[in-house]
Amino acid sequence: EAFYLILKERKPYLYKSRHNYIIRRSRGPDSRFLIATKVKAKEDSREEKNESQEILKEILSIITSMK
């Protein structure tokens, strides 16, 4: 009986939907899952960074057009 248990291969995961959910979740630098509030803060900081980059690009284009 033990011989058959050894031969039986284990699936990498039980449910495809749960696997997909886990793959999509955000992870921190230590590979742990992030808490929802931290994910929101991370997204907000990205948006702020993108906005500031766009403003800098506009300023640079104005400066170069003045020359």
C-alpha positions in Angstrom: 0.0 0.0 0.0 2.8 2.4 0.8 4.3 1.6 -2.6 1.3 3.1 -4.4 1.4 6.2 -2.3 4.9 6.9 -3.4 4.1 6.4 -7.1 1.1 8.8 -6.9 2.1 12.2 -8.1 0.8 15.3 -6.4 -0.8 18.1 -8.4 1.0 21.5 -8.1 -2.3 23.0 -6.9 -5.8 21.8 -6.3 -8.0 24.6 -7.8 -7.0 26.6 -10.9 -9.1 29.6 -9.7 -7.3 29.8 -6.4 -4.0 29.5 -8.1 -4.8 32.4 -10.4 -5.9 34.5 -7.5 -2.6 33.9 -5.6 -0.5 34.6 -8.7 -2.3 38.0 -9.2 -1.8 39.1 -5.6 0.8 41.8 -4.9 3.9 40.8 -3.0 6.4 42.8 -0.9 10.2 42.8 -1.2 10.4 39.7 1.1 7.9 37.8 -1.1 5.1 38.0 1.5 1.6 39.0 0.4 0.8 42.7 1.0 -2.1 43.9 3.0 -4.8 45.7 1.1 -4.0 49.1 2.7 -0.4 48.7 1.7 -1.4 47.8 -1.9 -3.6 50.9 -2.1 -0.7 53.1 -0.7 1.6 51.6 -3.3 -0.7 52.3 -6.2 -1.3 55.9 -4.9 2.4 56.5 -4.8 2.8 55.2 -8.3 0.1 57.6 -9.5 1.7 60.5 -7.8 5.1 59.6 -9.3 3.6 59.4 -12.8 1.9 62.8 -12.4 5.1 64.4 -11.2 7.0 62.9 -14.2 4.4 64.3 -16.6 4.7 67.7 -15.0 8.4 67.6 -15.4 8.1 66.6 -19.1 5.7 69.6 -19.7 8.2 72.0 -18.0 11.1 70.6 -20.1 9.1 71.0 -23.3 8.2 74.6 -22.4 11.8 75.4 -21.6 13.1 73.8 -24.8 10.5 75.7 -26.9 11.6 79.0 -25.4 15.2 78.6 -26.7 
